[in-house]
Amino acid sequence: MLTVRRALAFLTPFVRGGPPDAATFDWFPVAGAAIGLALGAVWWLADRAWYPAVAAAVVVAADLALTGMLHLDGLVDSADGLLPHLPRARRLEVMADPGAGAFGVGTAAVVLLLRWSSIAAMRPRPLLLAGLWCASRTAMVVIARGLPYARDDGLASAFLGSRPVGWGVAGGVVACALAIAGRGAVGAVAVAAAFVAAGGVAELAHRRIGGFTGDVLGASGMTAETVGLLVAAARW
């Protein structure tokens, strides 16, 4: 339970725990599912208090609050570093810069809009959120095991040396089960799409900076969740 607590402490500012390590990283999928369930509860309550558009905005805001905007920051930094035409060293410098550029701001705006509109288009589905948020953290684990670390140090360096990718596969199975319980077969398709989207971000990072960073993990998670929500909200 201590490792789960540490995983939650890293992923949300509302839980206190010890310093993160490789074992902490392995429990990200469980922590992600817990955060998704909490957001699902917010969604269910907000839907009873407001119209869908307002309820969706409350859910998006709650997600940013629960995660301390950690993954959104990674998305912004990754967009600023990976999307422009820059040499590798400069990309890493840009990603380490705390400021936000046009690529980062634009990407964040589009992603937040897509998340809001997708949630507004559906009735509350707490288990779907649990599944997608579990999938996004599972993708982080798999990416970190499949790619080299692109920096000499950094926040994500604490997670190097975690268990083999099979640990992530277990998280994927749990994510799929939760999503199916929340959205049926569409939930499974949404989880699959989320993994593909995260893989796309990882491939882009591999090509442009030679591996992953903490920002890349955050960007892959945000992208996975957003694509999963889009698929779940489609007119099936």
MIDOLUM-728623 format. One line per 2 residues: their letters; for each residue x, y, z of N, C-alpha, C. Coordinates in Angstrom, 2 decimals. Layout:
! MIDOLUM-728623
A> X/Y/Z/X/Y/Z/X/Y/Z  ...
END
This chain:
! MIDOLUM-728623
ML> 0.83/-1.21/0.00/0.00/0.00/0.00/0.86/1.26/0.00  2.09/1.15/0.54/2.96/2.32/0.59/3.32/2.78/-0.81
TV> 3.58/1.82/-1.72/3.94/2.20/-3.09/2.76/2.85/-3.81  1.55/2.36/-3.56/0.36/2.97/-4.16/0.21/4.40/-3.64
RR> 0.43/4.58/-2.36/0.33/5.92/-1.76/1.37/6.85/-2.37  2.57/6.33/-2.58/3.61/7.16/-3.20/3.24/7.51/-4.64
AL> 2.65/6.56/-5.35/2.22/6.84/-6.72/1.16/7.94/-6.74  0.21/7.84/-5.82/-0.83/8.88/-5.73/-0.22/10.22/-5.32
AF> 0.76/10.18/-4.42/1.40/11.41/-3.97/2.13/12.10/-5.11  2.68/11.31/-6.03/3.38/11.90/-7.17/2.39/12.47/-8.18
LT> 1.25/11.79/-8.36/0.30/12.16/-9.41/-0.72/13.19/-8.97  -0.88/13.40/-7.68/-1.85/14.39/-7.21/-1.31/15.11/-5.98
PF> -1.54/16.41/-5.86/-1.04/17.16/-4.70/-1.85/16.93/-3.43  -2.93/16.16/-3.52/-3.82/15.99/-2.37/-3.48/14.78/-1.51
VR> -2.45/14.03/-1.89/-2.01/12.87/-1.11/-0.54/13.06/-0.77  -0.17/12.77/0.46/1.22/12.87/0.88/1.84/11.49/0.95
GG> 3.10/11.40/0.50/3.80/10.13/0.52/5.30/10.36/0.46  6.07/9.27/0.45/7.52/9.39/0.40/8.01/9.71/-0.99
PP> 9.33/9.83/-1.16/9.91/10.13/-2.47/9.65/8.99/-3.45  9.44/9.31/-4.74/9.14/8.28/-5.73/10.37/7.45/-6.08
DA> 10.13/6.21/-6.49/11.19/5.34/-6.98/10.62/4.46/-8.08  11.40/3.49/-8.57/10.95/2.65/-9.67/9.69/1.86/-9.31
AT> 9.62/1.36/-8.08/8.44/0.60/-7.66/7.20/1.49/-7.63  7.38/2.76/-7.29/6.27/3.71/-7.31/5.67/3.80/-8.70
FD> 6.54/3.89/-9.69/6.12/4.03/-11.09/5.26/2.86/-11.53  5.60/1.67/-11.07/4.85/0.48/-11.47/3.39/0.53/-11.02
WF> 3.09/1.32/-10.00/1.73/1.41/-9.48/0.97/2.60/-10.04  1.53/3.27/-11.04/0.82/4.37/-11.69/-0.56/3.97/-12.23
PV> -0.71/2.78/-12.87/-2.04/2.41/-13.38/-3.10/2.36/-12.29  -2.74/1.84/-11.12/-3.70/1.78/-10.01/-4.06/3.19/-9.55
AG> -3.04/4.04/-9.42/-3.29/5.42/-9.03/-4.14/6.14/-10.07  -3.87/5.85/-11.34/-4.67/6.46/-12.41/-6.12/6.05/-12.34
AA> -6.37/4.78/-12.07/-7.75/4.31/-11.94/-8.45/5.00/-10.77  -7.73/5.20/-9.67/-8.32/5.88/-8.51/-8.67/7.32/-8.83
IG> -7.77/8.00/-9.54/-8.04/9.39/-9.94/-9.23/9.43/-10.89  -9.29/8.48/-11.82/-10.42/8.42/-12.75/-11.74/8.20/-12.05
LA> -11.74/7.32/-11.04/-12.96/7.09/-10.27/-13.39/8.35/-9.51  -12.42/9.06/-8.96/-12.74/10.31/-8.26/-13.35/11.32/-9.23
LG> -12.80/11.41/-10.42/-13.35/12.31/-11.43/-14.74/11.85/-11.86  -14.93/10.53/-11.92/-16.24/10.00/-12.26/-17.29/10.40/-11.24
AV> -16.91/10.40/-9.97/-17.83/10.84/-8.92/-18.16/12.32/-9.07  -17.15/13.12/-9.41/-17.39/14.54/-9.66/-18.34/14.72/-10.83
WW> -18.14/13.93/-11.87/-19.00/13.99/-13.07/-20.45/13.67/-12.70  -20.63/12.60/-11.94/-21.97/12.16/-11.55/-22.68/13.25/-10.75
LA> -21.97/13.85/-9.81/-22.56/14.90/-8.98/-22.82/16.17/-9.79  -21.86/16.55/-10.61/-22.01/17.78/-11.41/-23.15/17.66/-12.40
DR> -23.35/16.46/-12.93/-24.43/16.25/-13.89/-25.80/16.46/-13.26  -25.88/16.26/-11.96/-27.15/16.44/-11.26/-27.36/17.89/-10.83
AW> -26.32/18.68/-10.90/-26.42/20.08/-10.48/-26.50/21.05/-11.66  -25.89/20.67/-12.79/-25.82/21.58/-13.93/-26.16/20.86/-15.23
YP> -26.31/21.66/-16.29/-26.48/21.11/-17.63/-25.16/20.48/-18.08  -25.21/19.58/-19.09/-24.01/18.83/-19.48/-22.77/19.67/-19.77
AV> -22.94/20.81/-20.44/-21.78/21.63/-20.80/-21.06/22.15/-19.56  -21.84/22.59/-18.58/-21.24/23.10/-17.34/-20.64/21.95/-16.53
AA> -21.35/20.83/-16.47/-20.84/19.67/-15.74/-19.51/19.21/-16.33  -19.41/19.22/-17.66/-18.17/18.81/-18.31/-17.02/19.75/-17.96
AV> -17.31/21.04/-17.90/-16.28/22.01/-17.52/-15.81/21.77/-16.09  -16.73/21.40/-15.21/-16.37/21.10/-13.83/-15.46/19.88/-13.77
VV> -15.74/18.86/-14.58/-14.92/17.65/-14.61/-13.51/17.97/-15.10  -13.41/18.75/-16.18/-12.10/19.12/-16.71/-11.31/19.92/-15.67
AA> -11.99/20.85/-15.01/-11.32/21.64/-13.97/-10.89/20.75/-12.80  -11.73/19.79/-12.43/-11.40/18.88/-11.33/-10.18/18.03/-11.69
DL> -10.10/17.61/-12.93/-8.94/16.82/-13.37/-7.66/17.63/-13.25  -7.70/18.88/-13.68/-6.52/19.74/-13.58/-6.13/19.94/-12.12
AL> -7.13/20.08/-11.25/-6.86/20.27/-9.83/-6.29/19.00/-9.20  -6.90/17.84/-9.52/-6.46/16.58/-8.92/-5.05/16.20/-9.34
TG> -4.66/16.55/-10.55/-3.33/16.20/-11.05/-2.32/17.32/-10.85  -2.75/18.45/-10.30/-1.84/19.57/-10.14/-1.32/20.09/-11.47
ML> -2.03/19.82/-12.53/-1.66/20.22/-13.90/-0.31/19.64/-14.32  0.12/18.57/-13.65/1.41/17.96/-13.95/1.50/17.47/-15.39
HL> 0.48/16.75/-15.83/0.50/16.20/-17.18/0.22/17.27/-18.23  -0.60/18.25/-17.88/-0.83/19.36/-18.81/0.47/20.12/-19.05
DG> 1.25/20.31/-18.00/2.55/20.96/-18.15/3.45/20.16/-19.08  3.42/18.83/-18.95/4.19/17.98/-19.85/3.74/18.10/-21.29
LV> 2.43/18.20/-21.47/1.88/18.36/-22.82/2.36/19.66/-23.45  2.29/20.75/-22.69/2.71/22.06/-23.19/4.20/22.05/-23.54
DS> 5.02/21.55/-22.63/6.47/21.52/-22.87/6.82/20.62/-24.05  6.14/19.48/-24.17/6.42/18.56/-25.27/6.02/19.17/-26.61
AD> 4.88/19.84/-26.65/4.46/20.48/-27.90/5.45/21.56/-28.31  5.92/22.35/-27.36/6.90/23.40/-27.67/8.22/22.82/-28.15
GL> 8.61/21.66/-27.62/9.89/21.09/-27.98/9.87/20.15/-29.16  8.78/19.40/-29.33/8.74/18.37/-30.37/8.16/18.83/-31.70
LP> 7.26/19.79/-31.67/6.57/20.17/-32.91/7.35/21.13/-33.81  8.07/22.14/-33.29/8.83/23.02/-34.19/10.02/22.30/-34.80
HL> 10.58/22.88/-35.85/11.79/22.33/-36.48/13.01/22.87/-35.74  13.57/22.04/-34.87/14.71/22.43/-34.04/15.70/21.28/-33.96
PR> 16.98/21.56/-33.71/17.93/20.48/-33.45/17.63/19.82/-32.11  18.10/18.59/-31.93/17.76/17.81/-30.73/18.11/18.54/-29.44
AR> 19.31/19.09/-29.36/19.72/19.75/-28.13/18.81/20.93/-27.80  18.42/21.66/-28.83/17.55/22.81/-28.61/16.17/22.36/-28.17
RL> 15.69/21.24/-28.71/14.38/20.71/-28.29/14.37/20.44/-26.79  15.42/19.81/-26.30/15.50/19.49/-24.87/15.58/20.76/-24.03
EV> 16.28/21.76/-24.54/16.35/23.04/-23.82/14.97/23.69/-23.72  14.25/23.67/-24.83/12.91/24.27/-24.85/11.98/23.54/-23.90
MA> 12.07/22.22/-23.87/11.20/21.43/-23.00/11.51/21.67/-21.52  12.75/22.04/-21.23/13.13/22.32/-19.84/12.78/23.75/-19.42
DP> 12.48/24.60/-20.39/12.13/25.99/-20.10/10.74/26.05/-19.47  10.58/26.71/-18.33/9.26/26.77/-17.68/8.24/27.61/-18.43
GA> 8.69/28.41/-19.39/7.76/29.23/-20.15/6.99/28.41/-21.17  5.91/28.98/-21.69/5.07/28.30/-22.69/5.09/29.09/-23.99
GA> 5.29/28.39/-25.10/5.28/29.02/-26.41/3.97/28.80/-27.14  3.94/29.26/-28.38/2.71/29.17/-29.17/2.27/27.73/-29.40
FG> 3.22/26.84/-29.69/2.86/25.44/-29.93/2.24/24.82/-28.67  2.83/25.11/-27.53/2.31/24.55/-26.29/0.95/25.09/-25.91
VG> 0.78/26.40/-26.01/-0.50/27.01/-25.66/-1.59/26.55/-26.61  -1.29/26.52/-27.90/-2.29/26.08/-28.88/-2.69/24.63/-28.68
TA> -1.70/23.77/-28.43/-2.00/22.35/-28.21/-2.84/22.16/-26.96  -2.49/22.85/-25.89/-3.25/22.74/-24.64/-4.69/23.19/-24.84
AV> -4.88/24.28/-25.57/-6.24/24.79/-25.80/-7.08/23.77/-26.56  -6.50/23.18/-27.61/-7.24/22.20/-28.41/-7.56/20.97/-27.58
VL> -6.59/20.47/-26.83/-6.80/19.27/-26.02/-7.87/19.49/-24.96  -7.82/20.61/-24.27/-8.82/20.89/-23.24/-10.21/21.05/-23.84
LL> -10.28/21.66/-25.02/-11.58/21.81/-25.70/-12.14/20.45/-26.09  -11.29/19.58/-26.61/-11.74/18.24/-27.00/-12.19/17.43/-25.79
RW> -11.48/17.55/-24.69/-11.87/16.83/-23.48/-13.22/17.33/-22.97  -13.38/18.64/-22.93/-14.65/19.21/-22.46/-15.81/18.79/-23.35
SS> -15.65/18.91/-24.67/-16.76/18.60/-25.57/-17.10/17.11/-25.56  -16.09/16.26/-25.42/-16.35/14.81/-25.37/-17.13/14.43/-24.12
IA> -16.73/14.97/-22.98/-17.44/14.68/-21.73/-18.86/15.23/-21.77  -19.02/16.43/-22.34/-20.35/17.04/-22.44/-21.29/16.23/-23.32
AM> -20.73/15.46/-24.25/-21.55/14.68/-25.19/-22.04/13.36/-24.60  -21.56/12.99/-23.41/-21.93/11.71/-22.82/-22.62/11.91/-21.47
RP> -23.40/10.91/-21.09/-23.91/10.89/-19.72/-22.78/10.42/-18.81  -22.86/10.66/-17.51/-21.77/10.29/-16.61/-21.40/8.80/-16.69
RP> -20.12/8.53/-16.86/-19.61/7.16/-16.95/-18.33/7.05/-16.10  -18.49/6.95/-14.79/-17.31/6.90/-13.91/-16.33/5.78/-14.23
LL> -16.83/4.59/-14.56/-15.93/3.48/-14.84/-15.16/3.68/-16.13  -15.77/4.38/-17.09/-15.05/4.70/-18.32/-13.85/5.59/-18.01
LA> -14.07/6.61/-17.19/-12.96/7.49/-16.81/-11.89/6.71/-16.06  -12.30/5.83/-15.17/-11.33/5.01/-14.43/-10.49/4.18/-15.40
GL> -11.15/3.60/-16.41/-10.44/2.79/-17.39/-9.47/3.60/-18.23  -9.91/4.75/-18.71/-9.05/5.58/-19.55/-7.89/6.17/-18.76
WC> -8.15/6.60/-17.53/-7.07/7.17/-16.72/-6.09/6.09/-16.30  -6.57/4.88/-16.10/-5.69/3.74/-15.84/-4.85/3.44/-17.09
AS> -5.48/3.49/-18.26/-4.78/3.22/-19.51/-3.69/4.25/-19.76  -3.97/5.51/-19.47/-2.97/6.55/-19.73/-1.73/6.35/-18.87
RT> -1.92/5.97/-17.61/-0.76/5.73/-16.74/-0.06/4.43/-17.10  -0.82/3.45/-17.58/-0.21/2.22/-18.06/0.68/2.51/-19.26
AM> 0.20/3.37/-20.15/0.99/3.75/-21.32/2.31/4.39/-20.89  2.27/5.19/-19.83/3.50/5.81/-19.33/4.51/4.74/-18.91
VV> 4.02/3.72/-18.21/4.90/2.64/-17.75/5.52/1.92/-18.94  4.70/1.60/-19.94/5.18/0.87/-21.11/6.19/1.71/-21.90
IA> 5.90/2.99/-22.07/6.81/3.87/-22.81/8.16/3.96/-22.11  8.13/4.09/-20.80/9.37/4.20/-20.04/10.20/2.93/-20.10
RG> 9.55/1.80/-20.31/10.28/0.53/-20.44/10.73/0.28/-21.88  10.06/0.92/-22.84/10.37/0.65/-24.24/11.31/1.63/-24.89
LP> 11.51/2.81/-24.29/12.37/3.83/-24.88/13.51/4.19/-23.93  14.63/4.65/-24.47/15.70/5.14/-23.60/15.34/6.49/-23.01
YA> 15.97/6.83/-21.90/15.73/8.12/-21.28/16.56/9.16/-22.01  15.94/10.26/-22.41/16.59/11.23/-23.30/17.45/12.25/-22.56
RD> 17.39/12.29/-21.24/18.18/13.25/-20.47/19.18/12.53/-19.56  20.13/13.30/-19.05/21.08/12.73/-18.08/20.47/12.66/-16.69
DG> 19.51/13.56/-16.42/18.82/13.54/-15.14/17.43/14.12/-15.36  16.70/14.35/-14.28/15.34/14.87/-14.41/14.39/14.14/-13.50
LA> 13.16/14.65/-13.41/12.17/14.09/-12.50/11.87/12.63/-12.80  11.77/12.28/-14.09/11.42/10.92/-14.47/12.55/9.93/-14.26
SA> 13.78/10.41/-14.02/14.90/9.50/-13.83/14.72/8.62/-12.58  13.89/9.08/-11.65/13.63/8.28/-10.44/12.90/6.99/-10.76
FL> 12.27/6.93/-11.94/11.47/5.76/-12.29/12.21/4.75/-13.15  13.44/5.04/-13.48/14.20/4.10/-14.31/14.47/2.83/-13.54
GS> 14.40/1.70/-14.24/14.66/0.43/-13.60/13.43/-0.24/-13.05  12.23/0.19/-13.51/11.00/-0.44/-13.04/10.85/-1.82/-13.67
RP> 9.80/-2.51/-13.34/9.61/-3.89/-13.77/9.45/-4.00/-15.28  9.57/-5.21/-15.84/9.41/-5.39/-17.27/8.05/-4.94/-17.77
VG> 7.93/-4.85/-19.09/6.72/-4.32/-19.70/5.48/-5.14/-19.36  5.66/-6.40/-18.97/4.52/-7.23/-18.58/3.71/-6.62/-17.45
WG> 4.38/-5.85/-16.60/3.68/-5.15/-15.53/2.69/-4.15/-16.12  3.09/-3.51/-17.20/2.20/-2.58/-17.88/1.05/-3.28/-18.57
VA> 1.31/-4.48/-19.10/0.25/-5.24/-19.75/-0.86/-5.54/-18.76  -0.50/-5.85/-17.52/-1.51/-6.10/-16.49/-2.38/-4.86/-16.29
GG> -1.74/-3.69/-16.30/-2.51/-2.45/-16.19/-3.44/-2.26/-17.36  -3.00/-2.66/-18.55/-3.85/-2.55/-19.73/-5.09/-3.42/-19.63
VV> -4.93/-4.61/-19.08/-6.07/-5.51/-18.92/-7.09/-4.91/-17.94  -6.59/-4.35/-16.85/-7.48/-3.71/-15.87/-8.19/-2.52/-16.50
AC> -7.45/-1.72/-17.26/-8.04/-0.55/-17.92/-9.16/-0.96/-18.86  -8.90/-2.02/-19.63/-9.91/-2.51/-20.58/-11.15/-2.99/-19.84
AL> -10.97/-3.72/-18.75/-12.11/-4.24/-18.00/-12.96/-3.11/-17.43  -12.31/-2.09/-16.90/-13.04/-0.95/-16.35/-13.80/-0.21/-17.44
AI> -13.14/0.01/-18.57/-13.78/0.75/-19.66/-14.95/-0.03/-20.25  -14.81/-1.35/-20.36/-15.92/-2.17/-20.86/-17.09/-2.09/-19.90
AG> -16.80/-2.13/-18.59/-17.87/-2.02/-17.60/-18.57/-0.67/-17.70  -17.83/0.36/-18.10/-18.41/1.69/-18.17/-19.03/2.06/-19.49
RG> -18.58/1.43/-20.59/-19.08/1.84/-21.91/-19.23/0.66/-22.86  -19.17/-0.56/-22.35/-19.34/-1.73/-23.20/-18.18/-1.90/-24.17
AV> -18.47/-2.47/-25.34/-17.43/-2.71/-26.34/-16.76/-1.42/-26.79  -17.52/-0.34/-26.79/-16.95/0.96/-27.16/-15.83/1.34/-26.19
GA> -15.99/0.97/-24.93/-14.95/1.26/-23.95/-13.65/0.56/-24.29  -13.73/-0.68/-24.76/-12.53/-1.41/-25.15/-11.85/-0.74/-26.34
VA> -12.66/-0.29/-27.31/-12.11/0.41/-28.47/-11.46/1.72/-28.03  -12.08/2.41/-27.08/-11.53/3.67/-26.58/-10.18/3.45/-25.91
VA> -10.05/2.39/-25.13/-8.78/2.08/-24.47/-7.72/1.74/-25.52  -8.10/0.95/-26.52/-7.15/0.61/-27.59/-6.68/1.87/-28.31
AA> -7.61/2.77/-28.61/-7.26/4.02/-29.27/-6.35/4.87/-28.39  -6.60/4.84/-27.09/-5.76/5.59/-26.15/-4.32/5.09/-26.18
FV> -4.15/3.78/-26.21/-2.80/3.22/-26.27/-2.10/3.58/-27.58  -2.85/3.53/-28.68/-2.27/3.88/-29.98/-1.83/5.34/-29.98
AA> -2.67/6.21/-29.42/-2.34/7.64/-29.37/-1.09/7.89/-28.53  -1.01/7.24/-27.38/0.18/7.39/-26.54/1.42/6.88/-27.26
GG> 1.25/5.78/-28.00/2.37/5.26/-28.78/2.82/6.22/-29.86  1.87/6.95/-30.44/2.23/7.94/-31.44/3.08/9.06/-30.86
VA> 2.73/9.52/-29.67/3.53/10.55/-28.99/4.92/10.01/-28.68  4.99/8.77/-28.22/6.28/8.16/-27.89/7.15/8.03/-29.13
EL> 6.55/7.64/-30.25/7.31/7.50/-31.50/7.85/8.85/-31.96  7.03/9.89/-31.84/7.48/11.24/-32.21/8.66/11.66/-31.35
AH> 8.56/11.40/-30.05/9.65/11.76/-29.14/10.91/10.97/-29.46  10.74/9.70/-29.77/11.90/8.85/-30.09/12.62/9.38/-31.32
RR> 11.87/9.80/-32.31/12.47/10.31/-33.54/13.15/11.65/-33.33  12.60/12.49/-32.47/13.08/13.87/-32.38/14.03/14.17/-31.23
IG> 13.94/13.40/-30.15/14.89/13.63/-29.05/15.59/12.34/-28.62  15.28/11.23/-29.28/15.99/9.99/-29.00/15.48/9.18/-27.83
GF> 14.31/9.52/-27.30/13.78/8.78/-26.18/12.67/9.54/-25.48  12.47/9.24/-24.20/11.39/9.89/-23.46/11.94/10.77/-22.35
TG> 11.11/11.69/-21.90/11.38/12.50/-20.71/10.11/12.50/-19.87  10.15/13.12/-18.71/8.93/13.24/-17.91/7.85/14.00/-18.65
DV> 8.25/15.02/-19.41/7.27/15.77/-20.19/6.60/14.89/-21.24  7.37/14.04/-21.86/6.82/13.14/-22.88/5.81/12.18/-22.25
LG> 6.11/11.69/-21.07/5.16/10.80/-20.39/3.86/11.54/-20.09  3.97/12.78/-19.62/2.76/13.57/-19.36/1.97/13.82/-20.62
AS> 2.67/14.15/-21.70/1.99/14.41/-22.97/1.32/13.15/-23.51  1.98/12.02/-23.36/1.39/10.76/-23.84/0.14/10.43/-23.04
GM> 0.17/10.68/-21.73/-1.01/10.42/-20.91/-2.18/11.31/-21.26  -1.92/12.60/-21.41/-2.99/13.53/-21.79/-3.57/13.19/-23.15
TA> -2.70/12.83/-24.10/-3.15/12.48/-25.44/-3.98/11.21/-25.41  -3.53/10.22/-24.64/-4.26/8.96/-24.53/-5.67/9.19/-23.99
ET> -5.78/9.94/-22.91/-7.09/10.20/-22.32/-8.01/10.94/-23.29  -7.45/11.93/-23.97/-8.26/12.75/-24.87/-8.78/11.94/-26.05
VG> -7.90/11.15/-26.66/-8.33/10.31/-27.78/-9.34/9.27/-27.31  -9.11/8.69/-26.14/-10.07/7.73/-25.61/-11.44/8.34/-25.39
LL> -11.48/9.56/-24.87/-12.76/10.26/-24.68/-13.43/10.54/-26.01  -12.65/10.95/-27.01/-13.22/11.22/-28.33/-13.86/9.97/-28.92
VA> -13.19/8.86/-28.80/-13.73/7.60/-29.33/-14.99/7.20/-28.57  -14.96/7.32/-27.26/-16.13/6.95/-26.45/-17.33/7.84/-26.73
AA> -17.08/9.10/-27.12/-18.17/10.04/-27.36/-18.69/10.00/-28.79  -18.07/9.18/-29.64/-18.49/9.12/-31.04/-19.90/8.53/-31.17
RW> -20.54/8.77/-32.30/-21.89/8.26/-32.56/-21.81/6.82/-33.06  -21.68/5.90/-32.14/-21.57/4.49/-32.51/-22.95/3.91/-32.77
END
